Amino acid sequence: MTDHRLSKLINAMLTRPSAIRSMMKLADERNIRKMGLDPKDVISFGGGWVGHHAPDRLREIYAEICLDREKFHCASGYPPIPGIPECRRALAHMDEFLFGVKASEANIHVGASSTELTYDLLRILADPHDNILLLDPTYVNYHGQLVLALTNWTENQSCNNDEFHVPDARIIHLRVFDPVSWEYLPDVDYAIAELERIFKIHKPKVLMLASPDNPTGQIIPHKFMKAALEICENNGSYLVIDYAYKWQYFVETLPEYFSWSPEEYENLVLIYSASKWSRALGRRLGWICAPRKIVEAMETMLAYSILCGDHFHQLAMAIYLEESIADRSLKAYVDMWNEKYKNAAKVTVETIDEYCGCRRLVPQGALYTVMDLGNTAEPLVHEILKNTGVLFIPGIGFGKSLINGVRVSYGPLVEKPEKIKEGLRRTGEYLSSRKKK
Protein backbone atom coordinates (compact mmCIF):
# COMPACT_ATOMS: atom_id res chain seq x y z
CA MET A 1 0.00 0.00 0.00
CA THR A 2 1.33 3.42 -0.97
CA ASP A 3 2.40 5.64 1.92
CA HIS A 4 0.81 9.06 1.33
CA ARG A 5 2.93 11.24 3.56
CA LEU A 6 2.10 14.60 5.04
CA SER A 7 4.68 17.38 4.99
CA LYS A 8 7.74 17.12 7.23
CA LEU A 9 6.73 20.37 8.91
CA ILE A 10 3.25 19.29 9.95
CA ASN A 11 4.46 15.82 10.96
CA ALA A 12 6.98 17.45 13.26
CA MET A 13 4.29 19.77 14.66
CA LEU A 14 2.01 16.79 15.32
CA THR A 15 4.66 14.96 17.31
CA ARG A 16 6.11 17.86 19.32
CA PRO A 17 4.54 18.87 22.66
CA SER A 18 1.78 21.45 22.22
CA ALA A 19 0.39 23.47 25.10
CA ILE A 20 -2.70 24.33 23.05
CA ARG A 21 -3.47 20.68 22.25
CA SER A 22 -2.76 19.67 25.86
CA MET A 23 -5.20 22.29 27.11
CA MET A 24 -7.93 21.19 24.72
CA LYS A 25 -7.38 17.50 25.52
CA LEU A 26 -7.48 18.15 29.26
CA ALA A 27 -10.80 19.97 28.97
CA ASP A 28 -12.35 17.50 26.51
CA GLU A 29 -15.59 15.99 27.84
CA ARG A 30 -14.37 12.47 27.01
CA ASN A 31 -11.27 13.01 29.13
CA ILE A 32 -13.44 14.35 31.96
CA ARG A 33 -15.64 11.24 31.86
CA LYS A 34 -12.59 8.93 31.78
CA MET A 35 -11.58 10.44 35.10
CA GLY A 36 -14.93 9.39 36.53
CA LEU A 37 -16.20 12.96 36.67
CA ASP A 38 -19.54 14.37 35.57
CA PRO A 39 -18.83 17.25 33.15
CA LYS A 40 -21.72 19.18 34.73
CA ASP A 41 -19.83 19.25 38.04
CA VAL A 42 -16.55 20.48 36.55
CA ILE A 43 -15.59 24.11 37.18
CA SER A 44 -13.10 25.30 34.59
CA PHE A 45 -10.60 28.11 35.04
CA GLY A 46 -9.02 27.02 31.77
CA GLY A 47 -10.99 28.93 29.16
CA GLY A 48 -9.33 31.83 27.37
CA TRP A 49 -12.60 33.49 26.44
CA VAL A 50 -15.10 36.02 27.72
CA GLY A 51 -18.41 35.09 29.34
CA HIS A 52 -20.37 38.30 28.82
CA HIS A 53 -23.02 38.88 26.15
CA ALA A 54 -22.50 40.76 22.90
CA PRO A 55 -24.15 44.19 22.54
CA ASP A 56 -27.90 43.84 22.02
CA ARG A 57 -27.81 46.40 19.22
CA LEU A 58 -25.14 44.41 17.37
CA ARG A 59 -27.35 41.31 17.56
CA GLU A 60 -30.30 43.32 16.22
CA ILE A 61 -28.20 44.56 13.29
CA TYR A 62 -27.34 40.98 12.33
CA ALA A 63 -31.06 40.15 12.39
CA GLU A 64 -31.92 43.20 10.28
CA ILE A 65 -29.37 42.25 7.63
CA CYS A 66 -30.69 38.67 7.55
CA LEU A 67 -34.29 39.80 7.18
CA ASP A 68 -33.54 42.23 4.35
CA ARG A 69 -33.18 40.26 1.10
CA GLU A 70 -30.95 42.82 -0.63
CA LYS A 71 -28.78 43.58 2.39
CA PHE A 72 -28.20 39.87 2.93
CA HIS A 73 -27.36 39.50 -0.78
CA CYS A 74 -24.86 42.35 -0.54
CA ALA A 75 -23.28 40.94 2.63
CA SER A 76 -22.72 37.62 0.84
CA GLY A 77 -20.49 39.13 -1.84
CA TYR A 78 -16.69 39.32 -1.88
CA PRO A 79 -15.49 42.36 0.07
CA PRO A 80 -12.30 44.22 -0.89
CA ILE A 81 -9.26 42.32 0.39
CA PRO A 82 -8.34 44.96 3.03
CA GLY A 83 -11.95 45.11 4.21
CA ILE A 84 -14.98 47.18 3.30
CA PRO A 85 -14.18 50.92 3.60
CA GLU A 86 -16.97 51.65 6.09
CA CYS A 87 -15.69 48.94 8.45
CA ARG A 88 -12.08 50.09 8.21
CA ARG A 89 -13.15 53.67 8.95
CA ALA A 90 -15.33 52.55 11.85
CA LEU A 91 -12.54 50.49 13.43
CA ALA A 92 -10.14 53.44 13.21
CA HIS A 93 -12.86 55.71 14.63
CA MET A 94 -13.41 53.35 17.59
CA ASP A 95 -9.71 53.33 18.49
CA GLU A 96 -9.66 57.13 18.49
CA PHE A 97 -12.96 57.40 20.41
CA LEU A 98 -11.93 55.00 23.19
CA PHE A 99 -8.14 55.33 23.31
CA GLY A 100 -7.11 58.45 21.38
CA VAL A 101 -5.32 56.61 18.56
CA LYS A 102 -4.95 58.92 15.55
CA ALA A 103 -5.24 56.56 12.59
CA SER A 104 -7.28 56.35 9.41
CA GLU A 105 -8.84 53.82 7.06
CA ALA A 106 -5.47 53.60 5.27
CA ASN A 107 -3.88 52.12 8.42
CA ILE A 108 -6.49 49.38 8.87
CA HIS A 109 -6.51 45.94 7.27
CA VAL A 110 -9.29 43.51 8.21
CA GLY A 111 -8.75 39.75 8.29
CA ALA A 112 -10.46 36.56 9.33
CA SER A 113 -9.12 36.81 12.90
CA SER A 114 -6.18 38.14 14.88
CA THR A 115 -4.77 34.58 14.85
CA GLU A 116 -4.69 34.49 11.06
CA LEU A 117 -3.38 38.05 10.83
CA THR A 118 -0.55 37.31 13.28
CA TYR A 119 0.63 34.43 11.10
CA ASP A 120 0.45 36.50 7.90
CA LEU A 121 2.07 39.49 9.61
CA LEU A 122 5.06 37.38 10.67
CA ARG A 123 5.53 36.30 7.06
CA ILE A 124 5.50 39.96 6.02
CA LEU A 125 7.85 41.37 8.66
CA ALA A 126 10.51 38.65 8.92
CA ASP A 127 12.41 35.96 7.06
CA PRO A 128 13.14 32.45 8.39
CA HIS A 129 16.72 33.36 9.33
CA ASP A 130 15.59 36.36 11.44
CA ASN A 131 15.45 36.22 15.22
CA ILE A 132 12.10 36.94 16.88
CA LEU A 133 11.88 38.18 20.47
CA LEU A 134 9.06 37.10 22.79
CA LEU A 135 8.50 37.68 26.48
CA ASP A 136 8.57 34.89 29.06
CA PRO A 137 5.76 34.31 29.86
CA THR A 138 3.59 35.19 26.89
CA TYR A 139 0.61 33.99 24.84
CA VAL A 140 0.92 30.26 24.26
CA ASN A 141 0.04 30.33 20.54
CA TYR A 142 2.91 32.57 19.40
CA HIS A 143 5.51 29.80 19.38
CA GLY A 144 3.53 27.49 17.11
CA GLN A 145 2.67 30.33 14.75
CA LEU A 146 6.33 31.26 14.51
CA VAL A 147 7.37 27.68 13.77
CA LEU A 148 4.78 27.38 11.00
CA ALA A 149 5.53 30.81 9.55
CA LEU A 150 9.29 31.10 9.92
CA THR A 151 10.96 27.69 10.24
CA ASN A 152 14.49 27.94 8.86
CA TRP A 153 14.71 24.79 6.74
CA THR A 154 18.31 25.50 5.72
CA GLU A 155 19.47 25.26 9.33
CA ASN A 156 17.22 22.27 10.07
CA GLN A 157 18.25 20.17 7.09
CA SER A 158 20.82 17.45 7.72
CA CYS A 159 23.34 16.02 5.28
CA ASN A 160 20.75 13.49 4.18
CA ASN A 161 18.21 15.53 2.20
CA ASP A 162 15.41 13.21 3.32
CA GLU A 163 16.00 13.83 7.02
CA PHE A 164 15.19 16.92 9.01
CA HIS A 165 15.73 17.85 12.60
CA VAL A 166 12.69 19.08 14.52
CA PRO A 167 11.76 22.32 12.76
CA ASP A 168 11.87 25.49 14.80
CA ALA A 169 11.94 29.23 14.39
CA ARG A 170 14.69 31.45 15.77
CA ILE A 171 12.99 32.55 18.98
CA ILE A 172 14.62 34.43 21.85
CA HIS A 173 12.92 35.10 25.17
CA LEU A 174 13.15 38.02 27.57
CA ARG A 175 12.08 36.95 31.07
CA VAL A 176 9.69 39.52 32.56
CA PHE A 177 8.31 37.42 35.43
CA ASP A 178 10.26 36.58 38.58
CA PRO A 179 9.10 33.20 39.93
CA VAL A 180 11.05 33.72 43.17
CA SER A 181 9.29 36.95 44.19
CA TRP A 182 6.21 36.13 42.06
CA GLU A 183 6.28 39.59 40.46
CA TYR A 184 5.80 40.83 36.89
CA LEU A 185 8.55 43.19 35.70
CA PRO A 186 9.78 43.82 39.25
CA ASP A 187 12.69 45.92 37.94
CA VAL A 188 11.81 47.75 34.73
CA ASP A 189 15.27 49.30 34.37
CA TYR A 190 16.89 45.87 34.54
CA ALA A 191 14.43 44.53 31.94
CA ILE A 192 15.27 47.43 29.62
CA ALA A 193 18.99 46.74 30.04
CA GLU A 194 18.36 43.08 29.19
CA LEU A 195 16.37 44.17 26.15
CA GLU A 196 19.28 46.32 24.97
CA ARG A 197 21.69 43.41 25.52
CA ILE A 198 19.50 41.03 23.50
CA PHE A 199 19.27 43.47 20.60
CA LYS A 200 23.02 44.05 20.65
CA ILE A 201 23.76 40.31 20.48
CA HIS A 202 20.85 38.80 18.54
CA LYS A 203 19.35 41.76 16.61
CA PRO A 204 15.76 40.40 16.56
CA LYS A 205 13.69 41.59 13.61
CA VAL A 206 10.42 41.59 15.59
CA LEU A 207 9.52 42.08 19.25
CA MET A 208 6.00 40.75 19.78
CA LEU A 209 4.11 41.13 23.05
CA ALA A 210 0.59 41.50 24.45
CA SER A 211 -0.75 44.15 26.81
CA PRO A 212 -2.83 43.49 28.84
CA ASP A 213 -0.98 40.22 29.00
CA ASN A 214 -2.11 36.63 28.65
CA PRO A 215 -1.47 34.75 31.00
CA THR A 216 -0.61 37.18 33.80
CA GLY A 217 -3.30 39.84 33.37
CA GLN A 218 -0.66 42.58 33.71
CA ILE A 219 -0.39 45.80 31.72
CA ILE A 220 3.16 46.45 30.55
CA PRO A 221 4.50 49.73 32.02
CA HIS A 222 4.87 52.69 29.66
CA LYS A 223 8.57 53.08 30.52
CA PHE A 224 9.34 49.61 29.22
CA MET A 225 7.19 50.00 26.11
CA LYS A 226 8.72 53.39 25.27
CA ALA A 227 12.22 51.94 25.55
CA ALA A 228 11.18 48.91 23.45
CA LEU A 229 9.88 51.16 20.66
CA GLU A 230 13.08 53.22 20.63
CA ILE A 231 15.34 50.15 20.70
CA CYS A 232 13.38 48.58 17.84
CA GLU A 233 13.58 51.83 15.86
CA ASN A 234 17.35 52.08 16.36
CA ASN A 235 17.83 48.49 15.18
CA GLY A 236 15.50 48.52 12.16
CA SER A 237 13.09 46.19 13.95
CA TYR A 238 9.33 46.13 14.45
CA LEU A 239 7.40 46.37 17.70
CA VAL A 240 4.17 44.36 17.42
CA ILE A 241 1.61 44.90 20.20
CA ASP A 242 -1.19 42.35 20.48
CA TYR A 243 -4.21 44.26 21.79
CA ALA A 244 -6.66 41.36 22.07
CA TYR A 245 -7.51 42.55 25.61
CA LYS A 246 -7.17 46.32 25.11
CA TRP A 247 -10.79 46.85 26.15
CA GLN A 248 -10.41 44.84 29.39
CA TYR A 249 -8.48 47.13 31.75
CA PHE A 250 -8.87 47.77 35.49
CA VAL A 251 -6.37 50.60 36.08
CA GLU A 252 -7.54 54.17 36.65
CA THR A 253 -5.12 55.67 34.10
CA LEU A 254 -4.11 53.87 30.93
CA PRO A 255 -0.45 54.03 29.89
CA GLU A 256 0.33 56.60 27.22
CA TYR A 257 1.24 53.97 24.62
CA PHE A 258 -2.40 52.86 24.43
CA SER A 259 -2.85 55.96 22.22
CA TRP A 260 0.18 55.37 19.99
CA SER A 261 -0.53 55.28 16.27
CA PRO A 262 1.42 53.62 13.44
CA GLU A 263 0.90 56.90 11.57
CA GLU A 264 3.39 58.36 14.05
CA TYR A 265 5.76 55.39 14.35
CA GLU A 266 6.80 53.55 11.20
CA ASN A 267 7.99 50.45 13.09
CA LEU A 268 4.81 49.98 15.18
CA VAL A 269 2.12 47.40 14.34
CA LEU A 270 -1.04 46.83 16.40
CA ILE A 271 -3.08 43.61 16.26
CA TYR A 272 -6.76 43.71 17.23
CA SER A 273 -9.58 41.23 17.73
CA ALA A 274 -13.35 41.54 18.07
CA SER A 275 -13.45 38.26 20.00
CA LYS A 276 -13.05 39.60 23.52
CA TRP A 277 -14.65 43.03 23.76
CA SER A 278 -17.75 42.26 21.64
CA ARG A 279 -17.95 38.54 22.49
CA ALA A 280 -17.37 37.62 18.84
CA LEU A 281 -15.37 34.46 19.58
CA GLY A 282 -16.96 32.45 16.79
CA ARG A 283 -17.86 35.40 14.58
CA ARG A 284 -14.27 35.70 13.46
CA LEU A 285 -13.11 39.26 12.85
CA GLY A 286 -9.67 40.73 13.42
CA TRP A 287 -7.70 43.66 12.07
CA ILE A 288 -4.31 45.32 12.19
CA CYS A 289 -3.49 49.00 12.53
CA ALA A 290 -0.16 49.51 10.80
CA PRO A 291 1.96 51.80 8.65
CA ARG A 292 0.54 52.04 5.14
CA LYS A 293 3.30 50.00 3.48
CA ILE A 294 2.49 47.09 5.81
CA VAL A 295 -1.22 47.39 5.06
CA GLU A 296 -0.38 47.22 1.34
CA ALA A 297 1.84 44.18 1.93
CA MET A 298 -0.92 42.50 3.95
CA GLU A 299 -3.30 42.93 1.01
CA THR A 300 -0.90 40.91 -1.14
CA MET A 301 -0.46 38.27 1.56
CA LEU A 302 -4.20 37.81 2.18
CA ALA A 303 -4.87 37.49 -1.54
CA TYR A 304 -3.03 34.16 -1.36
CA SER A 305 -4.00 33.01 2.16
CA ILE A 306 -7.70 33.73 2.86
CA LEU A 307 -8.55 36.10 -0.04
CA CYS A 308 -10.70 38.29 2.21
CA GLY A 309 -12.35 38.59 5.58
CA ASP A 310 -16.03 37.90 6.23
CA HIS A 311 -18.24 40.55 4.57
CA PHE A 312 -21.25 39.90 6.83
CA HIS A 313 -19.33 40.52 10.06
CA GLN A 314 -17.66 43.64 8.66
CA LEU A 315 -20.97 45.15 7.57
CA ALA A 316 -22.67 44.50 10.91
CA MET A 317 -19.69 45.82 12.87
CA ALA A 318 -19.46 48.98 10.76
CA ILE A 319 -23.14 49.82 11.33
CA TYR A 320 -22.92 49.06 15.05
CA LEU A 321 -19.76 51.06 15.68
CA GLU A 322 -20.91 54.21 13.91
CA GLU A 323 -24.25 54.13 15.77
CA SER A 324 -22.76 53.32 19.17
CA ILE A 325 -19.96 55.88 18.90
CA ALA A 326 -22.44 58.58 17.90
CA ASP A 327 -24.75 57.92 20.87
CA ARG A 328 -21.85 56.94 23.20
CA SER A 329 -23.46 53.59 24.00
CA LEU A 330 -20.19 51.87 23.00
CA LYS A 331 -18.33 53.52 25.89
CA ALA A 332 -21.16 52.62 28.27
CA TYR A 333 -21.05 48.99 27.11
CA VAL A 334 -17.26 48.71 27.50
CA ASP A 335 -17.32 50.42 30.91
CA MET A 336 -20.15 48.22 32.20
CA TRP A 337 -18.40 44.96 31.35
CA ASN A 338 -15.01 46.26 32.48
CA GLU A 339 -16.50 46.82 35.92
CA LYS A 340 -17.86 43.26 35.97
CA TYR A 341 -14.52 41.75 34.92
CA LYS A 342 -12.77 43.90 37.51
CA ASN A 343 -15.15 42.49 40.13
CA ALA A 344 -14.55 38.92 38.89
CA ALA A 345 -10.80 39.52 39.18
CA LYS A 346 -11.27 40.85 42.73
CA VAL A 347 -13.38 37.82 43.71
CA THR A 348 -10.74 35.50 42.22
CA VAL A 349 -7.82 37.06 44.09
CA GLU A 350 -9.69 37.31 47.40
CA THR A 351 -10.85 33.69 47.17
CA ILE A 352 -7.34 32.45 46.33
CA ASP A 353 -6.13 34.26 49.45
CA GLU A 354 -8.93 32.86 51.61
CA TYR A 355 -8.89 29.20 50.56
CA CYS A 356 -5.66 28.44 48.69
CA GLY A 357 -3.06 30.60 50.41
CA CYS A 358 -1.07 30.66 47.17
CA ARG A 359 0.88 33.58 45.76
CA ARG A 360 -0.91 35.28 42.88
CA LEU A 361 -0.84 38.46 40.81
CA VAL A 362 -3.52 41.14 41.06
CA PRO A 363 -4.93 41.46 37.52
CA GLN A 364 -4.67 44.86 35.84
CA GLY A 365 -6.68 43.75 32.82
CA ALA A 366 -7.53 40.83 30.51
CA LEU A 367 -9.17 37.69 31.97
CA TYR A 368 -6.45 36.02 34.01
CA THR A 369 -4.13 35.78 36.95
CA VAL A 370 -1.34 33.30 37.66
CA MET A 371 -1.18 31.31 40.90
CA ASP A 372 1.86 29.62 42.47
CA LEU A 373 1.40 25.93 43.34
CA GLY A 374 4.85 25.66 44.87
CA ASN A 375 6.31 22.97 42.64
CA THR A 376 6.03 21.69 39.07
CA ALA A 377 2.40 22.43 38.34
CA GLU A 378 1.61 20.27 35.31
CA PRO A 379 1.14 16.90 37.09
CA LEU A 380 -0.64 18.67 39.95
CA VAL A 381 -3.17 20.14 37.50
CA HIS A 382 -4.24 16.61 36.51
CA GLU A 383 -4.36 15.58 40.16
CA ILE A 384 -6.52 18.58 41.13
CA LEU A 385 -8.91 17.94 38.25
CA LYS A 386 -9.31 14.26 39.11
CA ASN A 387 -9.90 14.90 42.82
CA THR A 388 -11.92 18.12 42.76
CA GLY A 389 -13.39 18.54 39.29
CA VAL A 390 -11.60 21.90 38.97
CA LEU A 391 -9.55 22.65 35.85
CA PHE A 392 -6.55 24.98 35.55
CA ILE A 393 -4.02 25.49 32.76
CA PRO A 394 -0.36 24.66 33.55
CA GLY A 395 1.82 27.76 33.41
CA ILE A 396 4.72 26.03 31.63
CA GLY A 397 2.90 26.38 28.30
CA PHE A 398 3.32 30.16 28.55
CA GLY A 399 6.98 30.16 29.51
CA LYS A 400 9.61 28.46 31.67
CA SER A 401 9.24 31.11 34.37
CA LEU A 402 5.76 29.74 35.15
CA ILE A 403 6.72 26.08 35.60
CA ASN A 404 5.38 26.15 39.18
CA GLY A 405 2.26 28.13 38.34
CA VAL A 406 -1.14 27.84 36.74
CA ARG A 407 -3.17 30.31 34.75
CA VAL A 408 -6.49 31.04 36.43
CA SER A 409 -9.10 32.35 33.99
CA TYR A 410 -12.14 34.07 35.47
CA GLY A 411 -13.29 35.28 32.03
CA PRO A 412 -15.86 32.56 31.28
CA LEU A 413 -17.26 32.90 34.83
CA VAL A 414 -17.68 36.69 34.87
CA GLU A 415 -21.44 36.35 35.39
CA LYS A 416 -21.07 33.49 37.88
CA PRO A 417 -18.89 34.70 40.77
CA GLU A 418 -20.30 31.94 42.96
CA LYS A 419 -18.65 29.41 40.60
CA ILE A 420 -15.31 31.18 41.03
CA LYS A 421 -15.63 30.90 44.81
CA GLU A 422 -16.75 27.26 44.70
CA GLY A 423 -13.95 26.17 42.35
CA LEU A 424 -11.23 27.84 44.39
CA ARG A 425 -12.73 26.56 47.66
CA ARG A 426 -12.56 22.98 46.34
CA THR A 427 -8.99 23.57 45.19
CA GLY A 428 -7.90 25.08 48.49
CA GLU A 429 -9.42 22.26 50.52
CA TYR A 430 -7.69 19.65 48.36
CA LEU A 431 -4.31 21.41 48.57
CA SER A 432 -4.68 21.60 52.36
CA SER A 433 -5.56 17.91 52.67
CA ARG A 434 -2.61 17.05 50.44
CA LYS A 435 -0.18 18.86 52.75
CA LYS A 436 -1.42 16.86 55.74
CA LYS A 437 -0.55 13.52 54.14
N, C-alpha and C positions, 0 to 999 in steps of 0.2 A: 504494500500500500504506500502510495506517495506521501511523503511528509511535507505538508504545506506549512511552512514556517512563518511565524510572525517576525517583525523586524527585531534586530538585536537590541535596539533601544527599548522597545516596549517589553520585550522579554526580561530585560534587566530590571525595568521598573516594576514588573510583576513579582519578581523574586526578592527585591530589596525591601527592608522594613519600611512601612508607611504609617505615619501617625494618623493620617486621615482615614485609611482603611481600618486601622486598629480601633479608632474611635467608633466608626460605623458598625464594625463587627461586634464590639462590646455592647452597643445599644440595640442591636438587632433583636427583635422579639423572639426569634428562635433561640438565640443565645440565652436570653432571659429565662425562657421556659426550660432549657437544658439545666439551668442552675436550680430548678425546682421553685422558681418564683412566678408569681402571677404578675404579668405586665401592668395590670391595673394598680398594683400596690407599689410599683417602682416610682421613686422620685428621682428625676434626672437633673443634675446640675451640669450636664454635658453639652447641652445644645447651644450652638453659636448663633442663635436667632432671637428675634424680638417676639414678645407675646402680646403686644398691644394691637388694636384694630386700626386698619387703614382709615384715612379720612372719609367720612360719610359722603361728602360731596364728590370725591374722586370715584367712589363706587357708583354714585348716581350718573356721573358722566359716562362711565363704561356702559351702563344700561341704556342711556340716551343714544349713544353711538350704535349699539346693537339693535335698537328699535327703529332706527332711521335707515331705510334701505340704501339710500345714496351715501350717507356717511359711512355705513358699514362697508359698502363697496369701495369707497375711497381709502378707508383704513386697511383694506386688504391688498392694496397695490404696493409695488416696490417703492420704498422711500429713497431719497438721495443717500449715497453711501455715508456721508458724515452725519446724517440725521435730517429730519425735516426742519426748515429754518425756524418755524415758530417754536419748536421744542428747544432748539439750541439757544435761541434768544431767551426763552423762559428760564432755562437752567442757569444761564449767566445772570439773569435778573434776580433769581432766587439767591445766588451766592452773594450778590451785592446787597440785597435787602436784609439778609440774615447776618452776614459776616463782613460786609464792606469790601468784598473783592471786586476790583475794577477790571472786568473782562467783558468781552463781547462775543457775539455769535461766532466770529472767526477763530476764537480760542477754544471752542467746544467741538468735540467729536463724540457722537453717541455710538454705543456698541451694544452687543447682546447682554453684557454684564461686566462688572469690574474684573471678574476672574478672567474672562476672555481678553479684555483690554490690557490687563497686566501682562499676559503672555505675549500679545502682539506688540506691546510697548517695549518689552525686553528685546524682541527681535529687531526693533527699530533703533534702539539706543546703543546696543552693544553687539560685539562679535563674540564667537565662541572662545577666543583666546583672551578676552577681557576679564579682569577681576570684577566681581560684584560684592559690595559690602552690605551686610545685613546686621541688625542688632541681635544680641542674645540676652533675653528671649525675644521672639517675634512671631508673627503669624505663621502658622504651621504649613500653609500651602505654598509659601514662596519657594522653598527648596525644590519641591517637585516641579514647579513651573520653570524654575531656572534650569533644571536638568533637561527637561523636555525642549526648552527654547534654545539653550546655549551650551549643550554638551560639546566639548572639544574632541572630536573623533580622532584628530591627528595625534593628540597626546595619549588617547586611550587605546590606539591600535597597537597590537604587538607585532613581532616580526612575521608571524603567520597571519596573512591577511584575512583568514577566516575566524580568527580569535580576537576577542575584545575584552579588555578589562571592564569592570563595572563602570558604566558611563557616569560622568559627573560634570558639573559646571565648576568654574573657578570661584568659589564662594569663600569670603573672609567674614569673620564675625567680630563685632565690637561688643564686649560684655557691658551691659548697662544695669544689670541687677546683681546685688551682692547677697549671695545665699547665707553668708555668715551673719550679717546684720539684718537680713531680710528687708532691704531697702532698694528702691528704684532710683538710679542715678544719685547715689548719696553724695558724690563729689563731682559736680559738673565740670569744674576746671580740670580735674584729672581725666575725665572722659574726653574733653576737648583735646587735651594733650595726646591722649591715645589715638584719637581720630587723626590728628596731624601726623603722628608717627606712622600709622597705617597707610596714609596717603603718600608719605615720603617713600616708604618701602614698596608698597604694592600697587600704588596708583590705580585704584578701582575706577572703573568707568561710570558706575552707577552706585549711589547710596540710596537704598529703598527702606522706608520705615513707615510705621502707622502711628497716628496720634489723633484721638485717644488710642491707646495701645490694646491689642489683643495678643497676649492673654492677661496682662496685669491691670488693665483699666486705668493706666496712668497717662497723663498729658505731658508730653515732652516739654521741658522748660524752654522759653524763648531764647535764652542765652546759648543753649546748646544748638538749637535749630539755626540761629543766626550765624554761629561759627561754622556749622555744617554747610550752609549755603555759600559762605565766603570761601571755605576750603575747596568745595566742589568747583566754584567759579575759577579759582586760581589754578586748578589742575585740569581744566577742560572736561569736567565730569558733570553728571546730572544728579540733582536731588529730586527724588520721587517721593511724594508724600501720599500715602494711602489714607483717604478721608472717609472710609466706610462708616465711621462712628462720629463724624464731625458734629452731627446734630444731637448726640447724646453726651452732654457735658454737665458737670455738677459744680464747677468752680464759679465764683462770683464774677471774675474778670478773665476773659479769654486772652491767651497770649497773642501778641501783636501779629505773629506769623499766620494766624488764622485768616488775616485779611490780605496776605500776599497774593499778588497776581503774576502769572507768567507773562503778562504784557510788560511788567516791570523787570522781570528776571528771566533772561533767555535760557538759563539752565535749570529752571524749575518746572516740574510736571506734577499735576494734582490728579489723583484718581478718585472717582466718586461712584457711589452706588445708591440706587433707590430702595434697596432691600431692607435696610434697617429703619430709616426715618419714616418711610411711608408704608412699611410692612408689605413690601413688594417682593418677598423672597422667591416666589415662583413666577411672578410676572417680571421676567428678567429685563432689567434696564440699567445700564451703567454708562458713564461718560468720563472723558478726560477734559481737563482744562490745561492747555499747554501753549507754548509759543507756536506761532502760525506754521512754521516750517515742519514742526512735529505733527500738527493736525493734517497738513498736506501729505506727509509720509504715512500717517495712519490710514488715510483714505486709500492709498495704494495697497497697504497691507490688508485691510479689510476686504478689498475687492477680491482677494484670493483666499481669504479665510472664511468669513461668514457672509460676504457680499454686502449685507446691511443689517441694521438692527430692526427690531419689531416696530412696524408702522403704527399698529393699534395702540401700543403702550405709549409711544411718543405723542400721538395725537391727544390721548386722554390726559397725559401729564401736562402737556402744553396748555390745554384749556384750564385744567385745575390750577396750575401755578399762577397764571395771569389773573384768574378770578380771586384766588386766595391771597395773593400779594396785594391786589387792589383794595380788598376789604379787610386786610390784615388778619384774616382767619388762619393763615399759614403760621404766623408767629404764635398765635394763641394755641394752635394744635401742637406745635413743637414744644412750647413752654409747659403745656399741660402734661404731656407724656414725659418730658424731662424730669418734672417734679416727682412723677410716679416711679421712674427708674432710680432717681436719687433716693427715694424712700425704700425701694427694694434693696438698694446697695446698703443703706443704713441698717435695715433689718438683718441682712446677711452678715455684716460685720459684727453687729451686737450679738447675734445668735452664735456665731463662731466663738466669740469671747465667752459667752455664758456656758455653752455645752462642750465645746471642743478644746478650748484653752490653747489653740494653735496660733502661731504667728500668722498674720495676714496683712495685706495692704488695704488701705482705705481707698476705694475707687474714686477717681476724679472724672470719670466718664466711661463710655462704652457699656458693656454688659457683664463685666467680670471682676473678680479678684483672684489672687493666688494665695493658697494656704499651705503652710509648712507641716508635713506629716512626720518630720524628724529623721526619716531614713528613706532609702530608695522607694519611691511612691508607687511605681508601676505594679508590682505584685500586690501591694496593699490595696490598690484600687479594686482589683478583682476580689480580694478577700472581703472588703467592705460591701461590695455589691452583693456577693453571695450571702452574707450574714445579715444585712440590713435592708437590702433592696434599694440602696441609694447609690447613684452613679456619678462619678467624677471623671475628669479627663487627666491622665498623667501629664505632669509638667514637662517631662523630658522631650516630648514631641515639639515643644516650642523653643527648646534650647537647653544646653548642658547645665546652665546655671539653675535650672528648675528641676533637677533630677529628684530632689526630695519633696517637691511640691505637687499640688494639683491645681488645675484651673477650676474655679467655682463660678458657674454661669447662673445668674439670677434672671437673665433676660426672658426666657420662656415663662417664668413664674411671676412676672411683674404684677399680674392681676390676682395672684394667689399667694400673698405673703405667709399665710398659714402653712402652705406647703414648704416654703423655705425653712420655716421654724421646725416643722416636723422632720424634714430630711436631715437637718443639721443636729437636731436632738438625737435622732437614731444613731447618727455617725458618732457623736460625742459619747453616747452611752457605750457603744461598741468599743471605741478607742480606750475608754476608761476600764472596761472589763478585760480588755486585752493586756493592759499594763499590770493588772492584778495577778495574771497567770504566771 
